[in-house]
């Protein structure tokens, strides 16, 4: 059972967790990309570590270029690649709020 929902955390403890997470996200939001590029820290190449073979590329001027990088190593039929590309967005909002459920398990 999740500690958050089970009552194992008091209201005070939950408030503390929320403040700490707010501080962590605030620190992450303070990092700015050089010239608005999509890259890793310091303007270094972005890393796609989700694949078996870790890949680096960029920096990228925008989401469309980054999406092409993500698709560049894809093996398979061109129709599948086109279907995946059609699901990728290049117009994500830049100012937004993160809201998520927290599922702490003890």
C-alpha positions in Angstrom: 0.0 0.0 0.0 1.3 3.5 -0.8 2.5 5.4 2.2 0.9 8.6 0.9 -2.6 7.0 0.7 -2.4 4.7 3.7 -2.0 7.4 6.3 1.5 6.4 7.2 2.6 9.9 6.4 1.1 12.7 8.5 -0.2 15.8 6.9 2.9 17.6 8.1 5.2 14.9 6.5 3.2 15.2 3.2 3.6 19.0 3.3 7.3 18.6 3.8 7.6 16.2 0.9 5.7 18.6 -1.3 8.0 21.5 -0.3 11.1 19.4 -0.9 9.8 18.4 -4.4 8.9 22.0 -5.2 12.4 23.0 -4.3 14.0 20.2 -6.4 11.8 21.2 -9.4 12.6 24.8 -8.9 16.4 24.0 -9.0 15.9 22.0 -12.2 13.9 24.8 -13.8 16.7 27.3 -13.1 18.9 25.5 -15.6 18.7 27.2 -19.0 19.7 25.8 -22.3 22.3 27.9 -24.2 20.5 29.8 -27.0 17.4 27.7 -26.5 19.0 24.6 -27.9 18.0 21.1 -27.0 21.1 19.6 -25.6 22.7 18.3 -22.4 24.3 20.6 -19.8 26.8 23.0 -21.1 25.6 22.8 -24.7 26.9 19.2 -25.1 25.2 16.6 -27.3 21.9 15.3 -26.2 21.8 11.6 -25.2 19.2 9.1 -26.0 19.9 6.4 -23.5 16.6 4.5 -24.0 18.0 2.3 -26.6 20.3 -0.7 -26.3 23.0 1.4 -28.0 23.3 4.8 -26.3 23.3 7.5 -28.9 24.4 11.1 -28.8 23.5 14.0 -31.2 23.0 17.7 -31.5 22.7 20.2 -30.0 19.4 20.7 -31.8 17.8 24.0 -32.8 14.3 22.7 -32.1 12.0 19.8 -31.4 11.6 18.9 -35.1 15.4 18.4 -35.4 15.5 16.5 -32.2 12.6 14.2 -33.3 14.6 13.5 -36.5 17.6 12.5 -34.4 15.3 10.1 -32.4 14.1 8.5 -35.6 17.5 8.4 -37.4 18.6 5.1 -35.9 15.2 3.4 -36.2 15.3 0.2 -38.2 12.2 -1.1 -39.9 9.7 -0.4 -42.6 9.4 3.3 -43.7 5.6 3.1 -43.1 6.3 2.3 -39.4 8.7 5.2 -39.2 6.2 7.6 -40.8 3.5 6.4 -38.3 5.8 7.2 -35.4 6.8 10.5 -36.9 3.1 11.5 -37.2 2.7 11.0 -33.4 5.7 13.2 -32.5 5.0 16.8 -31.7 7.3 19.8 -32.4 5.1 22.4 -30.7 5.2 21.6 -27.0 4.4 24.6 -24.7 7.4 26.2 -23.1 5.6 27.5 -19.9 3.7 24.9 -18.0 3.1 23.4 -14.6 4.0 19.9 -13.6 1.4 18.0 -11.7 1.9 14.4 -10.8 0.6 11.9 -8.3 3.3 10.6 -5.9 3.2 6.9 -5.0 5.6 6.4 -2.1 5.9 2.8 -1.2 7.4 1.7 2.1 
